[in-house]
Structures are given as C-alpha cells and as structure tokens.
Amino acid sequence: MDRRTALGLMSSAPLTGIVSGISAAQQMGAPPDQPRELIPDAADMGSLFPDMERLVGRNQYPYSFLTNRFRSAEEYRKAGREVVLDALGYQPPRVPAAAQVVDRQDLGEFIREKVLFSTSADFRVPAYVHVPKGLKGRAPAIVDLHSHGGMFLFGKEKVIDFGGNHPVMTEYHKVNYGGRPTATALVRRGYVVITIDAFMFGERRLVMDADLKYGWDRSHYSVDDAKHLNEVCASKESTLAQSLMLAGMTWEGIVLWDDMRTVDYLISRPEVDPNRIGCVGISFGGYRSFFLAGMDDRISAACVVGFMSTVKPMARRHIDTHSWVHFVPTLHRYLDWPDIVAMRAPKPLLVLQCRRDGLFPLQGMQESVEKIAAIYAKAGASDRFIGRFYDVPHQFNVEMQEDAFRWFDEHLKA
C-alpha cells in the first residue's frame, strides 16, 4: 500500500459517512475558524490592511533631520546617504565612461547626439545629448529623467520630440507632457540636456522568447504590438525585482547609480558648466529626480514633478498604483521620501504637485511639502524651497513646465 492510499488521499474510492452540511475536516476533529467580522475597507491589502497599517505606523524615521539625532545638516546628509546607499544595495566600482557617439544630427537650433557610455562594469547605457548651437562658453545643463507610465518600449524618447514620433509616443507626450516633451523644450531654452534609458526601459527593456518575432527595431512596431509588448514588460516587473533581490540589489539601486554616473559623463563634456547642473522629471522621473537631488551634491537646482508624498498615508490605497521600482526593502525604517530629497538642503529645490493626482493621497502630498519646508527651515534655508500645487491630474503640462523652466533660469543662468 502506498502512502497516498494509506492516508486515504486522492483515492478513487468514494468517501462515506459524511454528514450533510458538515465538512470532512470538521468530522475529523478540526475546530471551526475563529470568528472575525469582515468589513469592506477599499484597501489594497483587503482584510490584511489593519496589520499593514499597524506595521507601517511604527516607522519613526530616526534619520530624519527633524529628529534630535544630528547636530547639523551636514551630519544628516552624510548619515542619510549612507543609509540610502546601503538599502539600495548597488555600489559597484566606478569605471571610465568610455563614451562613444554613435549618431550626430544638426537640427538647426541644436545638435542631437546619441551616445553610449559605461555607468559601471555591468552596463553600457544609451543616451541622447542635446546641445544648443552658438554657445559662448560653458552652458548650464539639465539631466532630464524620463517617466514610467507603463511605457517600457520607450525611455529617453519620452522627453524628446523627434518630429516623426512613433504614434504611441505622440499620445504619450500629449497625456503626460502637454504635447511638449521637456528635453526638446529645454535645449531650445539654452540648456545642454541629457536623458538616458533607465534600466528596463527603451533600449534596456526586456524581450521574452515568445516575442522575438516582433524584432528589436521599435519603428516597425504597430500600436497593437506596442500595447502587447508593454503589457509583457509590466508583467515582468516583479520578476526583475525578485531577481535583483537574489543578487542582493534593488531596481532603484541600479537606476540611481546610472543617474549619478550620468552626471559624471555630463560634466566631462566641454560644453557644460559643472557648477550649473539641474535635474527634472515627472512621475518615475520625479522619483529619480528626488533621489538624485538628495544624493548628489553636483545637482545645483532640482525640480521634482508629480512624485512626492509621505509614505504612511499611501498604505491604504496607493500601493497597487505604483511600480516595483518604488519599493526599497528596509529604507523606510530610517527615512521617509521627503527626508531623502531634503538631504540636499540648502541647495534650491522645487516640488510641483498635482492636486488631482490619483497615484498619491492628497494628505501625503501635503504632508511631504510641509516636512520638506520644516527641514529646510531647520537648515536655515527656507527661501531655497518652493512647493507648489496645480489643480490637475498626474501630468507635467506646459504651464507647469514654464514655471519650472523660469525657476531653472533663476538658479542656473543668473
């Protein structure tokens, strides 16, 4: 007699002796489940939300500058950056950029170069660099950090107007950037602008075996092809995050390292004034912007758009609205999101919020601005931070861009 037969499991013989209305488990002596009242809560974690709320609520962010832990902003910055880098788990040795220009176009008002450079021994990263023509001396520069938006097929192209854009990019620019991609607008304003593909986007995207038939050249993709391939990439976010955890790393760790090494390459260019570097981004680009701004002193002026909140109010209904890249294990034992960007104090910071942004709770957005303002005040730099709300959904429209660009002019061109 095999083990399954001995246990009476999955046997073809009929079960006998079951009393109607009583489960087999109950007849075998298992007690009923403990009673629990089930109340609708509209939470992403359903009935487990009270547990999550309690656990998230314990975080006191002991490395915030608003505690009494640090005597100066410098101490706060040094300790906070060590905590962030440790949580992100990716600090490879620096390597030469070994930049290679693979394409160069004269577009009348400006030059567009496509460049490959190394951010580590692990990655060669593709980028576009836009350089205004007629520069007289070194110019201010912007690191333009592209968004997410479920659009994995394109990365750096999200902030560029090529004239003949892919149809999905035309729509993406309309919805997310008011029809005016920011890198092209900024170079026309006199800035050198660089934008790279973040890991998992654009020319660094994932392609599964089943989709090799579509080929690699995105210009050949139909709108339906793009929709399908984006959905495939979206379904593999968790696989990417889990794979990197096996390597002791995080997705955002690679993203931030690449963004910081982008600054290395940018300031090596002869057209760029290394003392006048800004960064900007919407959504995932805003997330990248606040990490880069908080972690790299070379960013003289930073603009974060459509990505700033305290994290505790997000636990109820703003978990599923976010990508895996936004979740870093252990980080929030020590710091809240506003604490990270505020590590740049007293350097100038502009945070633009969308009041009708469905990705964040309004309470969290408001609290974040208040917390950043309090940190800047404690650092003696209240006048270097601006937090502004717009009565719009999640976007970086032309009005918001004009406000941001004027602010950059004030801090990078004066």
Steps between C-alpha positions, in 0.01 A plus 500: 500500500647838401497806724214672318275194533593456865399858571181472302603794280405543135363147498249392238289332773191701604500675835234370738355608828494877428219676677316744275611860556810409700840502334737207508745711698240562769419130524871431541504729801632834361347791691314774311683816395521769762216747445589825332284784380576584136451869425563657155796738516588572134864436587760353266579235764135415567440336837874513578509879489462547880817292542683700233381831645631403842838390363544806276391725787792386712754674277637809669769587239783540753738638236278798417653841568187583700614265776766598751745246361716743300672823601523637146361457150840366399478215754145423387605493135800274558316247717185505287689434178678204657164355604353549153793344317502207738127440445531531122772237496684605184835677531730349237848637440508808278630446150594739219197609296678404174234698314430429137296728273303268271290765322512879461239725338503873437140610553548872438444638851695223670707186458365161604748224578426140583763376742594176675695515827580273792338558839668193649676189382150352472330746265551705183219754501347671193432873523404803296690824553355825366737794462385853404684651207691827535607451861740762634689313768379222726122466535265387778375143459199291600472129570149429369370182663228318309177370648345152524130512404496131409700588188800267505575504127621858517710669768715796402268564204220595741650846548609559138310628197654331196247654264400162361415337832360149534117523533508367857753770589286774346216399729734457798641851453148640482377334818812537717680809370224717357624411152842660566780258593727672748850426369424659164345804670799539734768487230310770313523703819880477498569195717715201417266209574576132554249218540574129534298179493434386855549126556201305353402781260568587138811328368544334839154340500421132544398278204366151567567205269139496385535857374822468302284487187431874539867581456704765682441810284218691665424706189343187349260442790130568446294661775361155586852356509607776738202438726574129519873542562442762770260261673763226491760729656252611766431138591873443555563789743467268797735250335761772453468619860516145636799412281690804623419405859674167435802708401471707820398806298197714426359637177517857627861439603596445137284793385656746744855380433447549126354847558795607715748366246309694235602814688862377483479478123307826462758711685779344295364664186670825395169679439381457861559718805539244784382757754165550329332159481127445550271198494130462430242227448132414526361188670773231498716785370403696811594201714836483325537876535447503876745216556763657275447843655528367854800280433723706268641839600577585139132564434477876550123528440245218510137486390281207607167472318208270581683279746515600863310375802554378850470122485273416794178635342576296187455166674121486460437554130821612332710186487361341184524833317881480512777310326728251672784747446347726766533246782839463670524244783604645840529860376202629693630372828719808484369762258179619340501619138506870594801433725694370200450796269549747787853368554593750226421797729601781469520454121196622301206262467168536317222241553198520270197298610181408311209545738287244312782247469352154545840344573524661844270592788455875524579478872838345423582759235415786734694346790805453279516867408459598864776261607744620235426860597567419866834335416606793283402738781708304751790515253461879482393491135125563493533723196663221294195271494174548309209256508218575259168328422310503171134400470567234238539121482837328467695692231774753421305737276634807320396741778688292756798471268515877454499552877777242540710639215480856633612368837794320337593821318506680834731248663714376210530800269530793741 
